[in-house]
Amino acid sequence: MYDIILDTLMDGIRLLPFLFVTYIVMEYIEHKMSAGTRRVVQASGRFGPLIGSIAGIFPQCGFSAAAASLYAGRVITRGTLIAIFLSTSDEMLPVFISQQVPVKVILSVLGMKVVIGMAAGFLVDVIFLMVKKEPEQEMDIHHMCEHDHCHCEDGILKSAFVHTAQIFFFIILVSFILNLVIAGIGEESLTEIVLNQPLIGSLISGIVGLIPNCAASVVITQLYLDGAMSLGAMMSGLLVGAGVGLIVLYRTNDSLRENLKITVILYVIGVAAGIAIDFLGITL
């Protein structure tokens, strides 16, 4: 129990800088940027999947959390959010490096995540633009302030601090519960579930990836390195895995239906990509 509590606190503390900086930027946009500048930011957001998929490969959970908050404020598009979620590496890269995985393998995995994330992000934006079943939503960072009942008029730093504190404690609570579940199941049980099950492995690995915790990517990566799952199964889990991004999305974005839709899209794309990788016989 002591280790679970310590790991939960350490995971949460590592997120604090990313969360705080993100909310400072968003508060600055709300307080300082003119309407004309906001329109430029919204227009440039169409190219977000390109930038987001590349930025997402850095080994940190905080970026996906930041992306969820930015999406809730309608600063980035749905496709950009999907691209970031798919490309986010979480703890995969540190595990690879610590296990002395060849650089070529590391770059190949990161490259696949970037390409899949970028392609999926643009595709999602195009599809939703063509369907036009939902009205286009304006940038609404102030809505987040009302959602969290803070006092934005008191200043950028205070408001950013309130947002960060609320999200931080929410993440700590959920992460603690999830860490208890993971500790109860055990890594060996997970290995038995996905071992020698290519198609089923991708489906189950994708479900594990949905666990909104950095520990999920550690488990998936380690299982792959131990030979317990195929490359495709690993990619399914890592693509679906968005760290704590989903926690923050459900916390900050009011529409449960939209959040569920994004979750399903993320899972389907990640699992489909993993199955395709195994079907094509790609190995590293």
C-alpha positions in Angstrom: 0.0 0.0 0.0 2.9 2.4 0.8 4.4 1.8 -2.7 1.0 2.4 -4.3 0.5 5.7 -2.5 4.0 6.8 -3.2 3.8 5.9 -6.9 0.4 7.7 -7.2 1.8 10.9 -5.6 5.0 10.8 -7.8 2.9 10.4 -11.0 0.8 13.3 -9.9 3.6 15.5 -8.9 5.3 15.0 -12.3 2.2 16.3 -14.0 2.0 19.6 -12.0 4.4 21.6 -14.2 2.7 20.6 -17.4 -0.8 21.4 -16.0 0.2 24.7 -14.5 2.0 26.0 -17.6 -1.0 24.9 -19.8 -3.5 26.8 -17.7 -1.3 29.9 -17.5 -1.2 29.9 -21.4 -4.9 29.4 -21.6 -5.6 32.2 -19.1 -3.3 34.4 -21.0 -5.2 33.7 -24.2 -8.5 34.5 -22.3 -7.3 37.7 -20.7 -4.9 39.2 -23.3 -5.6 38.0 -26.9 -7.7 40.0 -29.2 -10.7 38.6 -31.1 -8.7 38.9 -34.3 -5.7 36.9 -32.9 -8.1 34.3 -31.6 -9.5 33.8 -35.2 -5.9 33.3 -36.4 -5.3 30.6 -33.7 -8.5 28.8 -34.7 -7.6 28.9 -38.4 -4.2 27.6 -37.8 -5.7 24.8 -35.7 -6.5 22.9 -38.9 -2.8 22.0 -39.1 -2.8 20.9 -35.5 -2.6 17.1 -36.2 0.8 17.6 -37.8 2.2 19.6 -34.9 0.4 17.6 -32.2 1.5 14.2 -33.4 5.1 15.2 -33.4 4.9 16.9 -30.0 3.2 13.9 -28.5 6.1 11.6 -28.9 8.0 13.2 -26.0 8.0 10.9 -22.9 5.5 12.7 -20.7 2.0 12.2 -19.4 1.4 15.9 -19.0 1.1 16.7 -22.7 -2.0 14.6 -23.2 -3.5 16.2 -20.2 -2.7 19.6 -21.6 -4.2 18.7 -24.9 -7.5 17.6 -23.2 -7.7 21.0 -21.5 -7.0 22.9 -24.7 -9.6 20.9 -26.5 -12.2 21.5 -23.8 -11.5 25.2 -24.3 -11.8 24.7 -28.1 -8.3 25.9 -28.7 -7.5 22.8 -30.7 -9.6 20.6 -33.0 -10.9 17.1 -32.3 -8.5 15.7 -34.8 -5.6 17.4 -33.1 -6.6 15.9 -29.8 -6.9 12.4 -31.4 -3.4 12.9 -33.0 -1.9 13.8 -29.7 -3.6 11.0 -27.8 -2.4 8.4 -30.4 1.2 9.7 -30.6 1.7 10.3 -26.8 4.5 8.0 -25.6 4.0 8.3 -21.8 6.6 6.1 -20.2 7.3 3.9 -23.2 10.5 5.7 -24.2 12.1 5.6 -20.7 11.4 1.9 -20.5 12.9 1.3 -23.9 16.0 3.3 -23.0 16.4 1.6 -19.6 16.2 -1.8 -21.3 18.8 -0.8 -23.9 16.5 -1.3 -26.9 18.2 -0.6 -30.2 17.8 3.0 -31.4 16.5 1.8 -34.7 13.6 0.0 -32.9 12.8 3.0 -30.7 12.8 5.4 -33.7 10.6 2.9 -35.7 8.0 2.7 -32.9 8.0 6.5 -32.5 7.7 7.0 -36.2 4.7 4.7 -36.5 3.0 6.5 -33.7 3.6 9.9 -35.3 2.4 8.7 -38.8 -0.7 7.0 -37.5 -1.5 9.9 -35.1 -1.1 12.5 -37.9 -3.1 10.5 -40.5 -5.9 9.7 -38.1 -6.0 13.3 -36.8 -6.4 14.8 -40.3 -8.9 12.1 -41.2 -11.0 12.8 -38.1 -11.1 16.5 -38.8 -12.0 16.0 -42.5 -14.8 13.5 -41.7 -16.4 15.6 -39.0 -16.1 18.7 -41.3 -17.9 16.8 -44.1 -20.6 15.3 -42.0 -21.4 18.6 -40.3 -23.8 17.1 -37.8 -22.5 19.2 -35.1 -22.3 23.0 -35.0 -18.9 24.5 -35.1 -17.9 25.6 -31.6 -16.0 28.8 -30.9 -13.0 29.0 -28.7 -14.4 29.1 -25.2 -11.7 29.0 -22.5 -13.8 31.2 -20.3 -16.3 28.3 -20.2 -13.8 26.2 -18.3 -13.5 28.9 -15.7 -17.3 28.7 -15.2 -17.1 24.9 -15.2 -14.6 24.9 -12.3 -16.1 27.8 -10.4 -12.9 29.8 -10.2 -12.5 33.5 -10.3 -10.7 34.4 -13.5 -11.1 38.1 -12.8 -8.7 37.7 -9.9 -5.7 37.3 -12.2 -4.0 34.8 -14.5 -1.8 33.1 -12.0 -4.5 32.6 -9.4 -7.0 31.2 -11.9 -4.3 28.9 -13.4 -3.4 27.7 -9.9 -7.1 26.9 -9.1 -7.5 24.9 -12.3 -4.3 23.1 -11.7 -5.1 22.2 -8.1 -8.6 20.9 -9.1 -7.3 18.7 -11.9 -4.3 17.5 -9.8 -6.4 16.2 -6.9 -8.9 14.6 -9.3 -6.0 12.8 -11.0 -4.5 11.7 -7.7 -7.8 10.2 -6.6 -8.5 8.3 -9.9 -4.8 7.2 -10.2 -4.8 5.8 -6.7 -7.9 3.6 -7.5 -6.4 2.5 -10.8 -3.0 1.6 -9.2 -4.9 -0.5 -6.7 -6.6 -2.4 -9.5 -3.4 -2.9 -11.4 -1.6 -4.2 -8.3 -4.5 -6.6 -7.7 -4.5 -8.0 -11.2 -0.7 -8.3 -11.4 1.6 -8.2 -14.5 1.7 -12.0 -14.7 -2.0 -12.3 -15.1 -1.9 -9.7 -17.9 0.8 -11.8 -19.6 -1.3 -14.9 -19.6 -4.2 -13.0 -21.1 -2.4 -11.7 -24.1 0.3 -14.4 -24.7 0.0 -16.0 -28.1 -3.2 -14.2 -28.9 -2.4 -11.9 -31.8 -5.9 -10.5 -32.6 -7.3 -10.9 -29.1 -4.1 -9.5 -27.8 -4.6 -6.2 -29.8 -8.2 -5.9 -28.5 -7.2 -6.5 -24.9 -4.1 -4.4 -25.1 -6.2 -1.6 -26.4 -8.5 -1.9 -23.3 -5.4 -1.8 -21.1 -4.3 1.3 -23.0 -7.5 3.0 -22.1 -6.6 2.9 -18.5 -5.9 6.6 -17.8 -2.6 6.2 -16.1 1.0 6.2 -17.2 1.5 2.8 -15.6 -0.5 1.2 -18.5 2.2 2.1 -21.0 4.9 0.8 -18.7 3.1 -2.6 -18.4 2.4 -2.9 -22.1 6.0 -2.0 -23.1 7.4 -4.4 -20.6 5.2 -7.2 -21.8 6.3 -6.6 -25.4 10.0 -6.7 -24.3 9.4 -9.9 -22.4 7.9 -11.5 -25.5 4.4 -11.7 -24.1 2.8 -9.8 -26.9 3.3 -9.0 -30.6 4.4 -5.7 -32.0 0.9 -5.0 -33.2 -0.6 -5.7 -29.8 1.9 -3.4 -28.2 1.2 -0.7 -30.7 -2.6 -1.0 -30.1 -2.1 -0.4 -26.4 0.4 2.4 -26.8 -1.7 4.1 -29.5 -4.9 3.9 -27.4 -3.0 4.9 -24.2 -3.2 8.6 -23.7 -1.9 8.7 -20.1 -4.2 10.8 -17.9 -5.5 12.7 -21.0 -8.8 10.9 -20.8 -9.2 11.7 -17.1 -8.8 15.4 -17.8 -11.0 15.2 -20.9 -13.9 13.8 -18.9 -13.3 16.3 -16.1 -13.1 19.5 -18.2 -15.3 18.8 -21.2 -19.0 19.0 -20.4 -20.4 16.7 -23.2 -20.3 13.1 -22.0 -21.5 12.0 -25.4 -18.6 13.7 -27.1 -16.1 12.3 -24.6 -17.4 8.8 -25.2 -17.2 9.4 -29.0 -13.6 10.5 -28.7 -12.8 7.4 -26.5 -14.4 5.0 -29.0 -12.6 6.7 -32.0 -9.3 6.4 -30.1 -9.8 2.7 -29.3 -11.0 1.7 -32.8 -8.1 3.5 -34.5 -5.5 2.1 -32.1 -6.7 -1.5 -32.3 -7.2 -1.4 -36.1 -3.6 -0.1 -36.6 -2.3 -2.8 -34.3 -4.2 -5.6 -36.1 -3.0 -4.2 -39.4 0.7 -4.3 -38.2 0.4 -8.0 -37.2 -1.5 -8.8 -40.4 1.2 -7.3 -42.6 3.8 -9.2 -40.6 5.7 -6.2 -39.5 8.4 -6.9 -36.9 11.2 -5.0 -35.3 
